[in-house]
């Protein structure tokens, strides 16, 4: 059964660890991440971007697949199904489809409009027992057509949004989606500390978890980051394992062309990176 992410993230703040949000793109992705969470006895958040939701034919399909997998695979660790970087309409669709958590990304709106839309969605989520994430200061890189330069969020704006009753907050601290460029300056921990001072025990979210050095991740967790999003890294691991399988000609041996065989190395590679991240984030045995 799906749960909201509120309780798992509040526990993470208390215990000074973080829960990973791993984005899903298809059945293999979902299965690998759920298996790893169960094996590591770790809570997990499955992230779905609007683009990935569309690719999988719609949010209802995704919610039905994830709920059925949890049941069929006998998953007992807490699992939240979360809309990543959602539009206002996307959030409403996911709430209706049976997601247990949504992120409203109003970072590109003027702050007043971000506040108004966030407030409306907070009220709906409260009523239905769902968790909601909001964003201040756009995260760099490109995610489903939303391009950000990696802004540093204004701590006062963070407090404004936090006070609306959101369950967790994504604040830009120089992090970006995708691969980090060679001239990346690193995370702004002064900004993170100021945001933490103003928002108290509210779980903070680090987007663009791929490529951030382990020591920076640990510092971010010590400063109140309780949710870390990983997507690109799983894709890169999947791609490398699939490429290796084909380059070694294994798809040409016997029934090696069977998609179940063709995708198996990639699915195993996802499990490997997810386990590594859960260990780094400190969520192993926290279910």
N, C-alpha and C positions, 0 to 999 in steps of 0.2 A: 504494500500500500504506500502511496506517495504521501510525504509529509511536507509541511512548509519548512523553509530554511531557518526560521527564527530561532527555534530552540537549539539546533545544532551550532549556530553561529554565536549565540549568547554563551553557550558552554565553551566554545573555542576562545572567546575573549577572556573568560575566566581562567581557562587552562593554558593561555598563552600559546596556542597553536592555530593553525588555519585549516579550513576545509577547502579542498580543491573543487573548482567548477571545471568540468571537462566537457567540451562541446561535442555533440553527437551529429553525425551526418547520415548514418544509415544503420542497418541492423547490426553489422559487424562491430561498429564503433560502440554501440549501446551495450551489446553483449560483453565485449572485452572490458569495458569500464565497470559494469555491474559485477562481473566475475572477480575483478581485482579488488573492488571495494569489499566484497564478501570475504575474500581470502585474507585481506589486510584488516578485516574487522573495523573498517573506517566508514564514517558517514560520507556521503558524496552528493554533489549537485550536478545534474546533467543539464548543460546549457544548450539552448536551441536558438540560433539566430533566425531572423525572419526569412532570410534566404534559404537556410537549411530546412526550415519548416515548409517552405514552398517546394523545395526539391523533393521532400518526402511526401508530397501531395497535399499537405495541410496539417494544421496543428492537431486536429482530431485524430488523424492517423498516428501521429507521434505519441500522443497521450495514451491511445489505445495500445500501441505496441509496447511502450514502456511499462504500463500497468500490467499487461499480460505477461511480460518477461519477468517482472518481479515475482509474480505468482508462480509461473512455470519453473523458474530457476530456483525457487525457494530462497529468495533474497530476504534476509532479516535485518540488515543494517539500514539506518535511515537514508532514504533517497528523496531528494527534491527534484522536481522537473521545472526548470526555470527558463523563462524567455530572456534572451540576451539582447541588450540594446533595442528594446522594443519601442515602437511608435505608440501613440495613444490608442489607435485603432487595433494595432497588433496586440496590445495588452488586453483589450476587451475581448478579442477573439480567443486568446489563450485562457483567459478566465472562464470563458464559456466552454472551451474544449476540454477542460479538466486538468490544466496545469496546476501545480501547487505553489508556484512562485512566479513573479514577473519582475522585469526591470523596465522602468520607464526612463528612456534616455531623452530628457528634455534639455540637454546641455547646449543645444544649438538655438534654443529659444531665448528671448530676453528673460531675465530672471523672474519678472512678474508672471509671465505666461508659464514658465517652468513651475512656479509655485502653484498657480491655479490648477494646471492639469495634474500635477502630482497630488494635490489635495483631493481632487475628485477620485483618483485611482486609489489613494490610501483608504478612503471611506469605503469603496467597493470591496477592497481586499480584506479590510477589517471585518466587514459583515460576513464574508465567506471563509474566513480563517486562512487566507493566503498570505505569504510574505511578499514584501515589495522593496525593491532596490531603486534608488534614484541616482542621478549623476550630476556632478558639478565640475565644470572645467573639462573640455573634451579630451579624450584619450587620443594620443597620436596615431598616425597610420590610417589605414582604411578598413572599415568593417561594414560590409553590405552598403557601400556607397556613401557612408558617413565618413568624411575625411577630417582628421584633426591633427594639429601640429604637436600635440603633447603639451597642452597648456598646464600651468600650475593653477590649481583651483584656489579661489579666494576663500580663506577660512571663514569669513563672515557670511558669505553666501552658503557655505557648507552648513553652518549653524542654522541658517534660515530654513534650508531644506530638511535638515535633521529634525528640527522642531515641528515639522508637519506630521511626524509620527511614522516616518519610513522605518523599516526594520534594519536596513543596512545601506551604506552610502559608498558610492564609487567616487573618489576624488582624484582628479588628475594630479600626479606629482612627477610629471616628466616621463611617465611610462607610455609605451606605444604598442600598437598591435603589429603582429608580423615579426619579421627578423629585425633586430636592432642594427642601425648603421654603425660604422666604425667610429664615427665622431660623436656618438651618444654620450651625453654628460652624466648619465646615472640618475638615480632617484633623488628627489629633493626631500631629505629627511627633516629639515627645518620646517618646511611647509607641512609635512605630515604631523610633526609634533604639535604645531599650532592648531591644526584641524582637530587633532585628538583632544587638546586642551578644551576646545570649544564644544566638542560633541560628546564628551564623556565616555560612557561605556558602549556607545553605539558601534557595532561591528563595521569596520571599514573594509573596502574591497579594492584589490589590486588587479586591474585589467592588464592584459598583455604580459602574462607571466612567462612566456617563452623567451629564453635568452637573458633573463635577469640573473646575475651571478648569485650563487647560493648564500653568500654572506649578506648581500643586500636583502634577499628574501627574509633571512632570519632577523635582520634589524627591523624590517618593515613589520614582521609579526610581533616583535617586542614592543612596537609603537602602536599596536591596536589593529593591525590588518588581520582579519579573521577569515577572509575568503579570497582565494587567488585563482584567477581564470587562466586556463591553459587550453590552447587550441592548435596553434601553428605547430608546436612540437610534436603532437600526436600525428599530425598530417605528414610531417617530415619523416618520422619513424616509419609510418605506414608506407610512404612512397619508397624509402630506401630498401625496405624488406621486399616489397613487391618487385622493384627493379632487379634486385639480386636474384630472386627466384626466376625471373624471365631471362636475365643475362646468363644464368647457369643452364638455361635450356630445359628447366624442369617442367615447364608448361608443355613441352613436346614429348615428354616421357610418359608412356601409358596414358592414364586418364588425368594427366597433369593440367589439362585445359579446363577441367571441371571447376566452376567458379568457387566451389567450397575449398578446393585444394589451392587454387590460384590466390585466393584472398587470405588463406590461413596464416602465412608468414607475416603479413601486414597486421592481422588481428593480434597475433602473438606479440608483435613489436609494440603495439599500443599498450598491451598489458604491462610490458616491461617499463615503459616510460611513466605510466600512471602510478605504478608501484613506487618507482623512484621519487616521484613528486609527493606521494602520500607520506613517504618516509621523511623527505625534506620538510614538508609542512607540519609534521608532527601529529598527523591525524590517525596514524595506525593504532589500533586497539582503543579508539576513542568512541566506538559505536556503543 
